[in-house]
Amino acid sequence: MVSSPALSLDRLRIEYGSGKVVLVSPHDQDSFLTALGKGAHAA
């Protein structure tokens, strides 16, 4: 896993595909997770 510079150390780890990982640091984690969940249900 590769980390990148971010303003926050409070990051979310998203695993997708075959062993792929991305770290994100959204400003509003609750809204981000809600939007992510809505997208998952639409797929």
Buried (B, 14 or more C-beta within 10 A) or exposed (E): EEEEEEEEEEBEEEEEEEEEEEEEBBEEBEEBEEEEEEEEEEE
